[in-house]
Amino acid sequence: MGALGVPALGVLGLVLLAALGVWGLTWWSGARVQVVPLAEFRSLLEAGQVARVVVRGETATVTLKQGMPVQVLTPGGPSTRDVREVRVRVTRELATPDASLISLIQQQRVDLRVEQPSQWPGILLNVLPVLLLVGWTGAVAALLVWLGWWAARRVKVANP
């Protein structure tokens, strides 16, 4: 392995670790759930198709009573898909107790839960660089100690 082989492998490992972390957070946060516009959510609510709404921060996860075709937002533009659970972005103004959306949810007798968003992803993302730095420093220190030990065994020192 050449002089650049070990650092290149280290950088490649860090890039793969970062990509795995982004993928894991995306999967863990539930990005698989389809996102709908607020107007679509309101029409589903008015039609009595909503069974439960769980609000975390500015995102609401909406469970429908049955799977049905719904207009969802995709990277290629709006599309109609058959879904049972959707996400909708709600602003703080719409989620206040005096807002019309809350009163509509209460009128439809929908199970409504408001939860605090998990802070663990943020904590882990803030600690990860420190752990990587400590690990990288430890690996370099261990390599230097090993090289010193190896060089000391190879060099014959003459005592005068």
Buried (B, 14 or more C-beta within 10 A) or exposed (E): EEEEEEEEEEEEEEEEEEEEBEEEEEEEBEEEBBBBBBEBBBBBBEEEBBBBBBBBBEBBBBBBEEEEEBBBBEEEEEEEBEBBBBBBBBEEEBBEEEBEBBEBBEEBEBEBEEEEEEEEBEEEEEEEEEEBEEEEEEEEEEEEEEEEEEEEEEEEEEEE
